[in-house]
Amino acid sequence: MFRLNAAGLNWPRAIVFLDAALVPMLVFWAIGHEQYLLSALFGLLFAALDDPGGSYGHRAVRVSAFALVGAGVTALGFGIGGEAWGWLVLAAFAVTLVAGLAVAFGVRSLVTALLLNIWFIVALALSFQLHHHAHLTSHTWAQVVAWAGGAALWLAVTFVEWLARGRGDRPQPVPELPGDTARQRLTWPVITFAVIRAAAVAAACALAFGLDLSYGYWIPVATAIAMKPSLEQSTLVAAQRLVGALVGAAAASLLILLPASETGTKLFAVTRGLEVVALVLLMHAVAVRFWNYALYCAAVAAGVLILVSLPQPTNYDVEGYRVLWTVCGVAIGLGLMLLASRLAGDDDES
């Protein structure tokens, strides 16, 4: 669980992310609309992950297409966030099913689709949460612009790098992600797994949104991430995610207590400081993603929890809810994976 892959530690990549992520943070500080910050950060991060490398023209076309599809996913997620929970469940099932079947266009397409799938669940959750906060206003078009702006920022960063390095081809920024574009045949096991995964995420959404659980959106997020193509993979990833969630929640709990007793100018300063801390934690997540997944989950959990909790710094139980719902989400994913494995074994025997 805590085995370290020395080759997976990448500080230069993390520093590039931090440099780029400071831009939207400063912009939203200036205009006073921090509710759009997560959309911009996800757009920036996922555009970087989907960057295929090679000639700049090819990269620009690929990232632009990814940003366009992501903008549509963002519009859908934030557009229906205030609708009846049944529509949210139906949309989560459809998007997750399409993402799972994207393997037909190659493993690289599957990775891209899963990134957009995860972002859709997060966007749906954020939209659902914002609709329940009367003091925060979120416009769908602004969230779309924030996402597209984050992706465009990555294009600008890579353009500057391309010019500085003599306009030559560049390697894939995240070479650890698969780049195979060979078409895959949609066999019944592949289709079955895609349907089971979509059903698991839809069931998690039904629990989170149907019961209106506080911070229950972590149930479908954990479910989507925990379910991997094999049961062995799912068990390991689930264990690492659980440990990471516990560590990250503990760290966030200590940090989010800082502004609880502050008011006025001091509260403003501490809040801005915690946003910077959250960004630094996300930078560390980028650095250690392929070094150790448990530590990566801890950094992501702490960073996201801080950003989500700052609008309500006195709500101390958010960290406990987050860990509880993560456990529930992983349990749903693993439970259905066990069922799928059992069914596959029965089919092989027959």
C-alpha positions in Angstrom: 0.0 0.0 0.0 2.8 2.4 0.8 5.4 1.1 -1.6 7.2 4.1 -3.2 8.0 4.2 -6.9 11.1 6.4 -7.1 10.7 7.0 -10.8 7.1 8.4 -10.2 8.2 11.4 -8.1 8.0 14.5 -10.4 8.6 17.9 -8.8 9.1 19.8 -12.1 5.6 18.8 -13.2 4.2 19.9 -9.9 5.9 23.3 -10.1 4.5 23.9 -13.6 1.0 23.1 -12.2 1.4 25.4 -9.3 2.7 28.3 -11.5 -0.3 27.9 -13.8 -2.9 27.3 -11.0 -1.9 30.6 -9.3 -3.3 32.5 -12.2 -7.0 31.5 -11.8 -6.7 31.8 -8.0 -5.5 35.4 -8.3 -8.2 36.1 -10.9 -11.0 34.9 -8.8 -9.6 36.6 -5.7 -9.7 39.8 -7.7 -13.3 39.5 -8.9 -14.5 37.8 -5.7 -16.1 34.7 -7.2 -14.2 31.8 -5.7 -17.1 29.4 -6.4 -15.7 29.1 -9.9 -12.2 28.3 -8.8 -12.6 24.5 -8.8 -13.9 24.4 -12.4 -10.8 26.3 -13.5 -8.4 24.1 -11.6 -10.0 20.9 -12.9 -9.9 22.3 -16.4 -6.2 23.1 -16.1 -5.3 19.8 -14.4 -7.3 17.5 -16.7 -6.1 19.3 -19.9 -2.6 18.7 -18.7 -3.3 15.0 -18.1 -4.9 14.6 -21.5 -2.1 16.4 -23.4 -0.7 13.7 -25.8 2.7 15.4 -26.5 4.2 15.6 -30.0 4.0 18.6 -32.3 2.4 21.7 -30.8 -0.3 21.7 -33.6 -1.4 18.2 -32.7 -1.4 19.0 -29.0 -3.4 22.1 -29.5 -6.1 20.3 -31.5 -6.3 17.5 -29.0 -6.5 19.7 -25.9 -9.0 22.1 -27.7 -11.2 19.1 -28.5 -10.9 17.9 -24.9 -11.8 21.3 -23.6 -14.8 21.6 -25.9 -16.2 18.2 -24.8 -15.4 19.1 -21.2 -17.3 22.4 -21.6 -20.3 20.4 -22.7 -20.0 18.1 -19.7 -19.6 21.1 -17.4 -22.7 22.7 -18.9 -24.7 19.4 -18.4 -23.5 18.9 -14.8 -24.1 22.5 -13.6 -27.3 22.8 -15.7 -29.2 20.0 -14.1 -27.7 20.3 -10.6 -30.9 22.0 -9.3 -33.3 19.5 -10.9 -35.0 16.5 -9.3 -32.5 13.9 -8.1 -33.9 11.3 -10.5 -32.5 13.3 -13.4 -29.1 13.5 -11.7 -29.1 9.7 -11.3 -30.1 9.1 -14.9 -27.5 11.5 -16.2 -24.7 10.0 -14.1 -25.7 6.5 -15.4 -25.6 7.7 -19.0 -22.3 9.6 -18.8 -20.6 6.8 -16.9 -21.8 4.1 -19.4 -20.6 6.1 -22.4 -17.2 6.7 -20.6 -16.8 3.0 -20.0 -17.6 2.1 -23.6 -15.0 4.6 -24.9 -12.4 1.8 -24.7 -13.6 0.8 -28.1 -11.6 3.8 -29.4 -8.4 2.7 -27.6 -7.1 2.8 -24.0 -6.1 6.5 -24.4 -9.7 7.4 -25.2 -10.8 5.4 -22.2 -8.5 7.5 -20.0 -9.8 10.7 -21.5 -13.4 9.6 -21.0 -12.8 8.6 -17.4 -11.3 12.0 -16.7 -14.4 13.7 -18.1 -16.6 11.2 -16.2 -15.0 12.0 -12.9 -15.3 15.8 -13.6 -19.0 15.3 -14.5 -19.7 13.7 -11.1 -17.7 16.5 -9.3 -19.6 19.2 -11.4 -22.9 17.6 -10.6 -22.0 17.5 -6.9 -20.8 21.1 -6.8 -23.9 22.3 -8.6 -26.2 20.3 -6.3 -24.4 21.8 -3.3 -24.4 25.4 -4.6 -28.2 25.2 -5.3 -28.6 24.5 -1.5 -26.6 27.6 -0.5 -28.7 30.8 -0.9 -25.8 33.1 -0.2 -23.8 31.7 -3.2 -24.8 32.3 -6.8 -23.4 30.0 -9.5 -24.1 30.6 -13.2 -23.8 27.6 -15.5 -22.2 29.7 -18.3 -19.6 31.1 -15.8 -18.7 27.6 -14.7 -18.3 26.6 -18.4 -16.1 29.6 -19.0 -14.0 28.8 -15.9 -13.4 25.2 -17.1 -12.6 26.4 -20.7 -10.3 29.1 -19.2 -8.4 26.5 -17.2 -7.8 24.3 -20.3 -6.9 27.4 -22.4 -4.4 28.3 -19.7 -2.6 25.0 -20.2 -2.5 25.6 -24.0 -0.9 29.0 -23.2 1.7 27.5 -20.9 2.6 24.8 -23.4 2.8 27.4 -26.2 5.4 29.4 -24.2 7.3 26.2 -23.5 7.2 25.2 -27.2 8.7 28.6 -28.2 11.3 28.5 -25.4 12.5 25.1 -26.4 13.0 25.9 -30.1 9.5 24.8 -31.5 10.4 21.2 -31.5 8.2 18.2 -30.6 7.7 17.6 -26.9 7.1 14.3 -25.0 3.8 13.6 -23.3 3.7 15.6 -20.1 2.4 12.6 -18.1 4.0 9.6 -19.8 2.8 7.3 -17.1 -0.7 7.4 -18.6 -1.4 4.9 -21.4 -1.2 6.3 -24.9 -2.5 3.3 -26.8 -4.9 4.4 -29.5 -5.6 1.0 -31.0 -9.2 0.1 -31.4 -10.6 -2.4 -29.0 -13.5 -4.9 -29.7 -16.5 -4.4 -27.4 -16.8 -7.9 -26.0 -19.6 -8.9 -23.6 -17.3 -8.8 -20.5 -16.3 -5.2 -21.4 -19.9 -4.1 -22.0 -21.0 -5.9 -18.8 -18.4 -4.1 -16.7 -19.3 -0.8 -18.2 -23.0 -1.3 -17.3 -22.1 -2.5 -13.8 -19.8 0.5 -13.2 -22.6 2.9 -14.5 -25.1 1.2 -12.3 -22.8 1.5 -9.3 -22.3 5.2 -9.9 -26.0 5.8 -10.4 -26.8 3.9 -7.2 -24.3 6.1 -5.3 -25.8 9.2 -6.8 -29.3 8.0 -5.7 -28.0 7.7 -2.1 -26.2 11.0 -2.1 -28.8 13.2 -3.9 -32.0 11.3 -3.2 -31.4 11.3 0.6 -29.9 14.8 0.4 -26.9 13.7 2.5 -24.5 16.3 3.7 -21.4 16.2 1.4 -22.8 12.9 0.1 -21.4 13.6 -3.3 -18.2 11.9 -2.2 -20.1 8.6 -2.5 -20.3 8.6 -6.3 -16.8 10.1 -6.6 -15.3 7.3 -4.5 -17.4 4.7 -6.3 -16.2 5.9 -9.8 -12.5 6.0 -8.8 -12.5 2.7 -6.8 -13.9 0.6 -9.6 -11.0 -0.7 -11.8 -10.9 -3.2 -14.6 -10.0 -6.1 -12.2 -11.0 -7.0 -8.7 -7.4 -7.1 -7.6 -6.8 -3.6 -8.8 -10.0 -2.4 -7.2 -9.1 -3.8 -3.8 -5.7 -2.2 -3.7 -6.9 1.2 -5.0 -9.8 1.1 -2.5 -7.5 0.4 0.4 -5.1 3.2 -0.7 -8.0 5.6 -1.2 -9.5 4.9 2.3 -6.1 5.4 4.0 -5.5 8.5 2.0 -9.0 9.9 2.8 -8.4 9.4 6.5 -5.0 11.1 6.5 -6.3 13.9 4.3 -9.4 14.5 6.4 -7.3 14.6 9.6 -5.0 17.2 8.1 -7.9 19.3 6.7 -9.7 19.1 10.1 -6.8 20.7 11.9 -6.3 23.4 9.2 -10.0 24.4 8.8 -10.2 25.1 12.5 -7.9 28.0 12.2 -10.4 30.6 11.0 -13.2 29.4 13.3 -12.6 32.1 16.0 -11.4 34.9 13.7 -13.3 37.8 12.3 -12.8 40.8 10.1 -9.5 41.4 8.4 -7.8 38.5 10.2 -10.5 36.0 9.0 -10.0 37.3 5.4 -6.2 36.8 5.7 -6.5 33.3 7.2 -9.0 32.3 4.6 -6.8 33.4 1.7 -3.8 31.7 3.4 -5.7 28.4 3.6 -6.6 28.6 -0.1 -2.9 28.9 -0.9 -2.2 25.9 1.4 -4.9 23.9 -0.5 -3.2 24.8 -3.8 0.2 23.7 -2.5 -1.4 20.4 -1.3 -2.8 19.9 -4.9 0.7 20.6 -6.2 2.1 17.9 -4.0 -0.7 15.5 -5.3 0.6 16.2 -8.9 4.1 15.4 -7.8 3.4 12.1 -6.0 0.6 10.7 -8.2 2.7 7.9 -9.5 5.0 7.8 -6.5 2.4 6.5 -4.1 -1.4 6.5 -4.7 -2.3 6.6 -0.9 -0.2 9.8 -0.4 -1.7 11.2 -3.6 -5.3 10.6 -2.2 -4.3 12.2 1.1 -3.1 15.4 -0.6 -6.1 15.6 -2.9 -8.5 15.0 0.0 -7.0 17.6 2.2 -6.8 20.2 -0.6 -10.3 19.7 -1.9 -11.8 19.5 1.7 -10.2 22.8 2.6 -11.6 24.5 -0.6 -15.0 23.1 0.0 -15.1 23.9 3.7 -13.9 27.5 3.6 -17.4 28.9 2.8 -18.6 27.3 6.1 -15.5 27.2 8.3 -17.6 26.4 11.5 -19.0 23.2 10.0 -16.5 20.9 11.6 -18.2 17.6 10.8 -17.6 17.9 7.1 -14.3 15.9 7.4 -16.1 13.0 9.2 -18.9 13.0 6.6 -16.3 12.9 3.8 -14.5 9.9 5.2 -17.8 8.1 5.9 -19.2 8.7 2.4 -15.9 7.6 0.9 -16.1 4.3 2.8 -19.7 3.9 1.5 -18.7 4.7 -2.1 -15.7 2.3 -2.0 -18.0 -0.4 -0.5 -20.5 0.0 -3.3 -17.8 -0.2 -6.0 -16.1 -3.3 -4.4 -19.4 -5.0 -3.7 -20.5 -4.8 -7.3 -17.0 -5.8 -8.5 -17.2 -8.9 -6.3 -20.6 -9.6 -7.9 -19.2 -9.2 -11.3 -16.3 -11.5 -10.5 -18.7 -14.1 -9.2 -20.8 -13.9 -12.3 -17.8 -14.1 -14.6 -16.7 -17.2 -12.7 -20.1 -18.8 -13.1 -20.1 -18.1 -16.8 -16.6 -19.7 -17.1 -17.8 -22.8 -15.3 -20.9 -23.2 -17.5 
